[in-house]
Amino acid sequence: MQNKHAPTEISPFDESYFRKALSQFATGVTVITARIADGHYIGLTASSFNSVSLAPPLVLWSLGSRANSMPVFASCSHYAINVLSAGQEWIAQQFASKRDNRFEGIGFSLSPNGLPVLDGAAAWFECKNRSQYPEGDHVIFVGEVTHCFADPKDAMVYHSGQFIQASQA
């Protein structure tokens, strides 16, 4: 039996096609937050989040090497990973924007180490910034979870360039 989707010819690697293929993997959506040395908060939207280990409790996420926020996340001692829930698309878009104050109009409280955890998130993980691994055009951050919280809700999923609600039904 022949796979009708397999290419018949091998062509040079196409980065835009690679991106399209990656978009077929549905992911959850997170907002990573931290506190800057001057006391202000920083945050960004990321869909590259995964569990690594239960013992010790480790998670990972990645950030583009040339991101403006790289110096902050590379040097902070802790950060929080907020798992967004259905209906929070506007929060994902706001933290993905170029706005100066991405926290404007966003409700949040502080984790045990004083990091912003977003109201309405399905879960959050406060992490010690344990290790970083430069790979390709990104840096992989591995965080050791020091505190976490779960409030099960319908999920927001990102697939093929769109936010989709995934029901728990």
N, CA, C and O of each residue as an XYZ file, in Angstrom:
676
protein
N       0.845     -1.179      0.000
C       0.000      0.000      0.000
C       0.887      1.237      0.000
O       1.823      1.328      0.795
N       0.611      2.164     -0.857
C       1.422      3.366     -0.975
C       0.736      4.523     -0.258
O      -0.477      4.704     -0.375
N       1.517      5.307      0.485
C       1.004      6.479      1.175
C       0.852      7.608      0.167
O       1.846      8.074     -0.390
N      -0.372      8.054     -0.074
C      -0.582      9.089     -1.080
C      -0.110     10.467     -0.625
O      -0.105     11.401     -1.426
N       0.290     10.620      0.652
C       0.771     11.899      1.153
C       2.294     11.999      1.147
O       2.839     13.085      1.348
N       2.970     10.913      0.925
C       4.430     10.944      0.914
C       4.918     11.619     -0.363
O       4.364     11.391     -1.438
N       5.958     12.454     -0.247
C       6.467     13.128     -1.449
C       7.080     12.117     -2.403
O       7.700     11.140     -1.983
N       6.898     12.363     -3.687
C       7.481     11.472     -4.685
C       8.910     11.865     -5.010
O       9.695     11.049     -5.491
N       9.246     13.137     -4.740
C      10.617     13.598     -4.950
C      11.095     14.296     -3.689
O      10.308     14.933     -2.990
N      12.359     14.179     -3.405
C      12.948     14.886     -2.278
C      13.372     16.261     -2.782
O      14.140     16.378     -3.736
N      12.861     17.297     -2.127
C      13.209     18.659     -2.527
C      14.047     19.306     -1.438
O      14.133     18.784     -0.326
N      14.662     20.434     -1.748
C      15.440     21.135     -0.714
C      14.539     21.471      0.472
O      13.331     21.647      0.316
N      15.131     21.555      1.643
C      14.348     21.837      2.848
C      13.689     23.198      2.722
O      14.340     24.178      2.361
N      12.398     23.258      3.020
C      11.606     24.475      2.916
C      11.147     24.872      4.320
O      10.307     24.199      4.918
N      11.706     25.976      4.844
C      11.408     26.403      6.207
C       9.932     26.746      6.394
O       9.363     26.432      7.440
N       9.302     27.377      5.415
C       7.887     27.729      5.566
C       7.013     26.469      5.583
O       6.011     26.423      6.296
N       7.384     25.456      4.807
C       6.630     24.202      4.820
C       6.833     23.475      6.153
O       5.904     22.860      6.678
N       8.041     23.546      6.691
C       8.341     22.976      8.004
C       7.440     23.623      9.057
O       6.867     22.934      9.901
N       7.321     24.945      9.000
C       6.466     25.681      9.923
C       5.008     25.217      9.798
O       4.315     25.037     10.799
N       4.553     25.027      8.547
C       3.189     24.560      8.294
C       2.984     23.168      8.896
O       1.958     22.897      9.518
N       3.971     22.293      8.704
C       3.871     20.941      9.261
C       3.826     20.993     10.790
O       3.042     20.267     11.401
N       4.646     21.831     11.415
C       4.638     21.958     12.870
C       3.287     22.461     13.377
O       2.855     22.083     14.466
N       2.621     23.306     12.598
C       1.342     23.872     13.035
C       0.254     22.812     13.159
O      -0.807     23.082     13.722
N       0.499     21.628     12.648
C      -0.486     20.554     12.744
C      -0.445     19.844     14.092
O      -1.297     19.004     14.380
N       0.540     20.179     14.915
C       0.625     19.633     16.263
C      -0.087     20.603     17.199
O       0.394     21.714     17.418
N      -1.216     20.200     17.747
C      -1.976     21.054     18.662
C      -1.243     21.175     19.989
O      -0.755     20.187     20.538
N      -1.173     22.399     20.495
C      -0.497     22.632     21.770
C      -1.377     23.467     22.681
O      -2.275     24.177     22.229
N      -1.104     23.369     23.951
C      -1.711     24.290     24.895
C      -1.023     25.639     24.755
O      -0.031     25.765     24.037
N      -1.542     26.631     25.431
C      -0.982     27.973     25.360
C      -0.658     28.437     26.768
O      -1.478     28.310     27.678
N       0.535     28.972     26.942
C       0.968     29.452     28.248
C       1.414     30.901     28.160
O       1.725     31.412     27.084
N       1.438     31.542     29.306
C       2.081     32.847     29.452
C       3.139     32.668     30.536
O       2.837     32.267     31.660
N       4.372     32.972     30.178
C       5.494     32.873     31.115
C       5.693     34.262     31.722
O       5.783     35.247     30.989
N       5.762     34.350     33.043
C       5.916     35.637     33.713
C       7.128     35.621     34.641
O       7.545     34.575     35.138
N       7.673     36.806     34.856
C       8.813     36.955     35.765
C       8.804     38.378     36.321
O       8.058     39.240     35.857
N       9.628     38.597     37.300
C       9.794     39.923     37.890
C      11.165     40.448     37.500
O      12.174     39.758     37.654
N      11.193     41.676     36.993
C      12.452     42.331     36.621
C      13.088     42.881     37.898
O      12.389     43.124     38.882
N      14.399     43.078     37.886
C      15.126     43.561     39.059
C      14.536     44.852     39.634
O      14.587     45.055     40.847
N      13.975     45.730     38.790
C      13.411     46.999     39.280
C      12.008     46.830     39.871
O      11.390     47.814     40.277
N      11.498     45.594     39.925
C      10.201     45.323     40.522
C       9.064     45.221     39.529
O       7.979     44.771     39.898
N       9.268     45.622     38.278
C       8.229     45.490     37.253
C       8.112     44.026     36.828
O       8.987     43.205     37.106
N       7.007     43.725     36.146
C       6.765     42.370     35.685
C       6.921     42.285     34.170
O       6.715     43.265     33.453
N       7.283     41.115     33.707
C       7.411     40.845     32.281
C       6.672     39.550     31.988
O       6.584     38.675     32.849
N       6.147     39.424     30.789
C       5.453     38.203     30.416
C       5.425     38.026     28.911
O       5.524     38.996     28.160
N       5.291     36.785     28.476
C       5.222     36.473     27.047
C       4.401     35.212     26.833
O       4.300     34.359     27.715
N       3.821     35.113     25.654
C       3.039     33.934     25.282
C       3.971     32.870     24.710
O       4.853     33.178     23.909
N       3.774     31.622     25.123
C       4.591     30.512     24.612
C       3.727     29.263     24.490
O       2.932     28.955     25.377
N       3.891     28.555     23.392
C       3.191     27.269     23.242
C       4.167     26.109     23.374
O       3.771     24.946     23.300
N       5.434     26.425     23.567
C       6.449     25.379     23.712
C       6.630     25.060     25.192
O       7.560     25.553     25.829
N       5.749     24.243     25.729
C       5.773     23.865     27.139
C       5.583     22.364     27.225
O       4.794     21.785     26.478
N       6.313     21.730     28.144
C       6.201     20.281     28.298
C       6.703     19.864     29.664
O       7.535     20.542     30.266
N       6.193     18.745     30.149
C       6.734     18.167     31.374
C       8.011     17.408     31.026
O       8.167     16.902     29.915
N       8.920     17.338     31.999
C      10.193     16.636     31.811
C      10.308     15.483     32.795
O      10.661     14.367     32.413
N      10.008     15.753     34.069
C      10.252     14.757     35.108
C       9.305     14.989     36.286
O       8.936     16.124     36.587
N       8.916     13.891     36.951
C       8.128     14.007     38.173
C       9.007     14.110     39.405
O       8.635     14.768     40.376
N      10.179     13.463     39.381
C      11.090     13.472     40.522
C      12.525     13.679     40.029
O      13.149     12.726     39.561
N      13.050     14.876     40.121
C      12.423     16.085     40.638
C      11.385     16.622     39.654
O      11.402     16.261     38.478
N      10.478     17.485     40.131
C       9.443     18.026     39.241
C      10.037     19.061     38.282
O      10.372     20.173     38.687
N      10.161     18.683     37.011
C      10.769     19.561     36.011
C       9.836     19.767     34.828
O       9.132     18.850     34.406
N       9.843     20.987     34.300
C       9.114     21.336     33.082
C      10.070     22.103     32.174
O      11.126     22.560     32.611
N       9.683     22.240     30.897
C      10.513     23.027     29.985
C       9.659     23.906     29.101
O       8.469     23.653     28.910
N      10.279     24.938     28.565
C       9.682     25.831     27.575
C      10.836     26.438     26.803
O      11.986     26.341     27.230
N      10.547     27.061     25.672
C      11.643     27.645     24.898
C      11.310     29.058     24.474
O      10.147     29.449     24.376
N      12.375     29.819     24.224
C      12.283     31.229     23.852
C      13.289     31.502     22.750
O      14.419     31.016     22.798
N      12.880     32.276     21.760
C      13.775     32.650     20.676
C      15.015     33.352     21.196
O      14.915     34.240     22.043
N      16.164     32.972     20.708
C      17.440     33.512     21.183
C      17.529     35.026     21.087
O      18.197     35.663     21.901
N      16.856     35.607     20.093
C      16.958     37.044     19.879
C      15.783     37.821     20.465
O      15.622     39.008     20.182
N      14.960     37.158     21.281
C      13.823     37.844     21.906
C      14.313     38.949     22.836
O      15.316     38.788     23.531
N      13.603     40.063     22.840
C      13.974     41.183     23.714
C      13.981     40.793     25.188
O      14.739     41.352     25.980
N      13.142     39.840     25.549
C      13.040     39.420     26.949
C      14.082     38.378     27.345
O      14.146     37.986     28.511
N      14.896     37.926     26.400
C      15.885     36.884     26.708
C      16.784     37.253     27.896
O      16.967     36.412     28.776
N      17.354     38.461     27.968
C      18.229     38.763     29.111
C      17.522     38.615     30.461
O      18.132     38.174     31.435
N      16.247     38.981     30.522
C      15.508     38.873     31.785
C      15.323     37.414     32.160
O      15.633     37.023     33.285
N      14.818     36.595     31.230
C      14.556     35.193     31.556
C      15.851     34.401     31.747
O      15.878     33.441     32.517
N      16.911     34.789     31.061
C      18.187     34.087     31.227
C      18.793     34.338     32.605
O      19.541     33.502     33.111
N      18.476     35.482     33.218
C      19.121     35.830     34.484
C      18.210     35.773     35.706
O      18.707     35.851     36.830
N      16.889     35.639     35.527
C      15.999     35.626     36.693
C      16.151     34.314     37.467
O      16.488     33.276     36.898
N      15.895     34.385     38.768
C      16.019     33.176     39.588
C      14.784     32.281     39.471
O      14.890     31.061     39.590
N      13.602     32.890     39.237
C      12.343     32.162     39.160
C      11.459     32.754     38.070
O      11.615     33.915     37.690
N      10.550     31.962     37.582
C       9.515     32.432     36.666
C       8.274     31.584     36.903
O       8.333     30.538     37.548
N       7.140     32.055     36.369
C       5.886     31.307     36.499
C       5.372     30.981     35.106
O       5.462     31.796     34.188
N       4.837     29.786     34.965
C       4.223     29.346     33.719
C       2.722     29.236     33.989
O       2.284     28.440     34.820
N       1.949     30.044     33.277
C       0.496     30.090     33.417
C      -0.137     29.359     32.243
O       0.080     29.745     31.095
N      -0.912     28.316     32.502
C      -1.592     27.566     31.448
C      -2.952     28.225     31.221
O      -3.820     28.191     32.093
N      -3.128     28.824     30.043
C      -4.368     29.542     29.760
C      -5.519     28.575     29.514
O      -5.326     27.445     29.063
N      -6.713     29.048     29.821
C      -7.921     28.242     29.626
C      -8.746     28.821     28.481
O      -8.457     29.909     27.982
N      -9.769     28.086     28.072
C     -10.654     28.537     26.999
C     -11.203     29.916     27.353
O     -11.528     30.184     28.510
N     -11.301     30.775     26.366
C     -11.797     32.125     26.583
C     -10.714     33.137     26.908
O     -11.000     34.328     27.026
N      -9.488     32.689     27.052
C      -8.391     33.612     27.375
C      -7.526     33.939     26.157
O      -6.360     34.304     26.304
N      -8.090     33.808     24.966
C      -7.355     34.103     23.748
C      -6.805     35.524     23.753
O      -5.680     35.764     23.314
N      -7.606     36.465     24.253
C      -7.178     37.863     24.274
C      -5.943     38.047     25.148
O      -5.109     38.907     24.868
N      -5.821     37.249     26.199
C      -4.628     37.324     27.059
C      -3.420     36.806     26.295
O      -2.348     37.409     26.348
N      -3.582     35.695     25.586
C      -2.481     35.164     24.772
C      -2.037     36.199     23.750
O      -0.839     36.406     23.554
N      -2.994     36.848     23.100
C      -2.660     37.844     22.086
C      -1.990     39.068     22.698
O      -1.061     39.626     22.114
N      -2.452     39.483     23.860
C      -1.849     40.651     24.509
C      -0.407     40.371     24.919
O       0.456     41.233     24.752
N      -0.130     39.178     25.452
C       1.238     38.857     25.874
C       2.133     38.511     24.682
O       3.354     38.440     24.827
N       1.543     38.297     23.517
C       2.331     38.071     22.299
C       2.585     39.386     21.557
O       3.344     39.415     20.588
N       1.957     40.460     22.004
C       2.059     41.749     21.311
C       3.358     42.475     21.675
O       4.144     42.010     22.501
N       3.553     43.617     21.038
C       4.733     44.461     21.294
C       4.418     45.569     22.299
O       5.218     46.491     22.457
N       3.276     45.500     22.981
C       2.895     46.545     23.934
C       3.942     46.707     25.021
O       4.631     45.756     25.388
N       4.049     47.920     25.526
C       4.982     48.184     26.624
C       4.521     47.505     27.913
O       5.315     46.849     28.586
N       3.242     47.662     28.257
C       2.713     47.060     29.476
C       1.742     45.950     29.110
O       0.551     46.197     28.922
N       2.242     44.748     29.010
C       1.392     43.609     28.641
C       0.436     43.210     29.757
O      -0.514     42.467     29.512
N       0.666     43.683     30.966
C      -0.197     43.350     32.104
C      -1.398     44.281     32.222
O      -2.256     44.066     33.078
N      -1.475     45.314     31.378
C      -2.570     46.274     31.451
C      -3.917     45.562     31.275
O      -4.159     44.899     30.267
N      -4.786     45.718     32.280
C      -6.117     45.116     32.230
C      -6.157     43.642     32.549
O      -7.221     43.028     32.463
N      -5.026     43.047     32.918
C      -4.945     41.614     33.223
C      -4.974     41.428     34.735
O      -4.149     42.001     35.448
N      -5.912     40.638     35.224
C      -5.961     40.343     36.645
C      -4.940     39.273     37.005
O      -4.783     38.279     36.296
N      -4.254     39.494     38.114
C      -3.287     38.501     38.574
C      -3.071     38.645     40.072
O      -3.379     39.678     40.667
N      -2.538     37.591     40.663
C      -2.089     37.620     42.045
C      -0.626     37.205     42.031
O      -0.048     36.968     40.971
N      -0.038     37.120     43.208
C       1.383     36.773     43.277
C       1.582     35.377     43.856
O       0.922     34.987     44.820
N       2.492     34.644     43.258
C       2.858     33.312     43.735
C       3.661     33.449     45.027
O       3.979     34.567     45.432
N       3.995     32.338     45.681
C       4.775     32.414     46.917
C       6.101     33.186     46.782
O       6.562     33.781     47.756
N       6.710     33.183     45.603
C       7.955     33.935     45.396
C       7.719     35.281     44.709
O       8.657     35.886     44.190
N       6.467     35.751     44.705
C       6.166     37.081     44.198
C       6.086     37.212     42.691
O       6.336     38.289     42.150
N       5.741     36.126     42.001
C       5.616     36.167     40.543
C       4.151     36.282     40.143
O       3.283     35.741     40.828
N       3.862     36.978     39.042
C       2.467     37.096     38.616
C       1.890     35.771     38.135
O       2.448     35.121     37.250
N       0.760     35.379     38.732
C      -0.008     34.228     38.259
C      -1.366     34.770     37.828
O      -2.036     35.469     38.588
N      -1.760     34.441     36.606
C      -2.890     35.075     35.959
C      -4.231     34.521     36.431
O      -4.418     33.310     36.551
N      -5.153     35.435     36.694
C      -6.518     35.050     37.072
C      -7.133     34.229     35.940
O      -6.959     34.551     34.765
N      -7.849     33.170     36.302
C      -8.561     32.358     35.326
C      -7.731     31.306     34.628
O      -8.260     30.543     33.820
N      -6.434     31.245     34.921
C      -5.593     30.211     34.310
C      -6.039     28.836     34.800
O      -6.505     28.690     35.930
N      -5.892     27.839     33.946
C      -6.253     26.476     34.324
C      -5.237     25.872     35.292
O      -5.560     24.979     36.074
N      -4.010     26.374     35.225
C      -2.949     25.919     36.128
C      -1.810     26.925     36.085
O      -1.691     27.711     35.145
N      -0.988     26.889     37.105
C       0.265     27.632     37.053
C       1.350     26.855     37.781
O       1.090     26.077     38.699
N       2.573     27.098     37.334
C       3.755     26.433     37.880
C       4.788     27.505     38.198
O       5.246     28.215     37.303
N       5.151     27.621     39.459
C       6.241     28.518     39.823
C       7.524     27.696     39.750
O       7.609     26.615     40.333
N       8.515     28.209     39.035
C       9.721     27.427     38.758
C      10.994     28.155     39.140
O      11.126     29.364     38.949
N      11.921     27.396     39.681
C      13.294     27.858     39.838
C      13.938     27.713     38.468
O      13.798     26.673     37.824
N      14.639     28.739     38.019
C      15.306     28.730     36.714
C      16.525     27.811     36.807
O      17.630     28.266     37.099
N      16.320     26.527     36.559
C      17.321     25.490     36.821
C      18.430     25.406     35.772
O      19.609     25.381     36.125
N      18.066     25.363     34.480
C      19.088     25.242     33.436
C      18.559     25.764     32.108
O      17.352     25.884     31.899
N      19.498     26.071     31.219
C      19.176     26.605     29.902
C      20.074     25.931     28.876
O      21.266     25.725     29.104
N      19.472     25.590     27.737
C      20.204     24.900     26.681
C      19.984     25.605     25.345
O      18.895     25.512     24.779
N      20.988     26.305     24.833
C      20.845     26.902     23.500
C      20.793     25.791     22.438
O      21.670     24.929     22.384
N      19.760     25.827     21.606
C      19.597     24.867     20.518
C      19.003     25.602     19.321
O      17.921     26.180     19.424
N      19.696     25.583     18.196
C      19.199     26.271     17.012
C      18.991     27.737     17.305
O      19.869     28.393     17.865
N      17.827     28.262     16.930
C      17.550     29.683     17.143
C      16.733     29.940     18.417
O      16.132     31.005     18.561
N      16.708     28.965     19.347
C      15.981     29.094     20.604
C      16.861     28.682     21.781
O      17.914     28.070     21.607
N      16.408     29.030     22.971
C      17.006     28.544     24.209
C      15.920     27.763     24.933
O      14.806     28.255     25.113
N      16.246     26.552     25.344
C      15.325     25.706     26.096
C      15.566     25.961     27.578
O      16.681     25.793     28.071
N      14.517     26.367     28.285
C      14.595     26.615     29.722
C      14.005     25.411     30.448
O      12.898     24.974     30.136
N      14.740     24.882     31.409
C      14.230     23.815     32.263
C      14.018     24.427     33.642
O      14.939     24.975     34.247
N      12.784     24.320     34.120
C      12.448     24.865     35.426
C      12.120     23.774     36.412
O      11.460     22.791     36.077
N      12.589     23.954     37.640
C      12.223     23.044     38.722
C      11.017     23.629     39.440
O      11.095     24.721     40.004
N       9.912     22.913     39.420
C       8.660     23.421     39.977
C       8.759     23.459     41.503
O       9.014     22.446     42.154
N       8.548     24.660     42.055
C       8.575     24.836     43.506
C       7.165     24.909     44.088
O       6.945     24.516     45.233
N       6.212     25.409     43.304
C       4.805     25.473     43.692
C       3.968     25.338     42.426
O       4.398     25.733     41.342
N       2.775     24.781     42.572
C       1.869     24.723     41.430
C       0.431     24.757     41.926
O       0.152     24.526     43.102
N      -0.470     25.051     41.001
C      -1.890     25.149     41.307
C      -2.657     24.703     40.080
O      -2.252     25.007     38.958
N      -3.767     23.981     40.269
C      -4.618     23.552     39.157
C      -6.064     23.917     39.451
O      -6.559     23.712     40.560
N      -6.733     24.463     38.440
C      -8.152     24.779     38.487
C      -8.738     24.273     37.175
O      -8.941     25.062     36.252
N      -9.018     22.958     37.070
C      -9.419     22.358     35.792
C     -10.555     23.111     35.094
O     -11.600     23.391     35.681
N     -10.312     23.424     33.830
C     -11.253     24.160     32.986
C     -11.124     23.644     31.571
O     -10.218     22.868     31.269
N     -12.025     24.069     30.699
C     -11.860     23.771     29.285
C     -10.553     24.411     28.817
O     -10.176     25.494     29.264
N      -9.884     23.725     27.919
C      -8.559     24.156     27.485
C      -8.616     25.073     26.269
O      -9.526     24.988     25.444
N      -7.631     25.940     26.183
C      -7.397     26.685     24.954
C      -6.246     25.982     24.251
O      -5.197     25.736     24.846
N      -6.449     25.665     22.990
C      -5.463     24.944     22.196
C      -5.110     25.793     20.988
O      -5.959     26.492     20.435
N      -3.850     25.724     20.585
C      -3.411     26.424     19.384
C      -3.108     25.381     18.319
O      -2.277     24.496     18.521
N      -3.793     25.494     17.177
C      -3.621     24.523     16.102
C      -3.790     25.224     14.768
O      -4.762     25.950     14.561
N      -2.854     25.011     13.871
C      -2.924     25.547     12.513
C      -3.171     27.054     12.493
O      -3.936     27.568     11.678
N      -2.490     27.756     13.429
C      -2.566     29.207     13.466
C      -3.819     29.770     14.100
O      -4.086     30.965     13.972
N      -4.609     28.929     14.793
C      -5.852     29.393     15.396
C      -5.997     28.880     16.820
O      -5.510     27.803     17.165
N      -6.680     29.678     17.640
C      -7.039     29.239     18.980
C      -8.325     28.433     18.880
O      -9.265     28.827     18.190
N      -8.358     27.300     19.576
C      -9.505     26.394     19.557
C      -9.821     26.036     21.010
O      -8.915     25.857     21.824
N     -11.100     25.933     21.323
C     -11.508     25.501     22.653
C     -11.626     23.988     22.651
O     -12.254     23.408     21.765
N     -11.024     23.353     23.638
C     -11.140     21.905     23.815
C     -11.942     21.654     25.070
O     -11.511     22.018     26.164
N     -13.086     21.047     24.934
C     -13.991     20.810     26.053
C     -13.580     19.563     26.822
O     -13.033     18.617     26.254
N     -13.852     19.577     28.119
C     -13.561     18.410     28.968
C     -14.686     17.390     28.919
O     -14.590     16.344     29.560
N     -15.740     17.664     28.182
C     -16.921     16.778     28.154
C     -16.617     15.389     27.720
O     -17.517     14.551     27.654
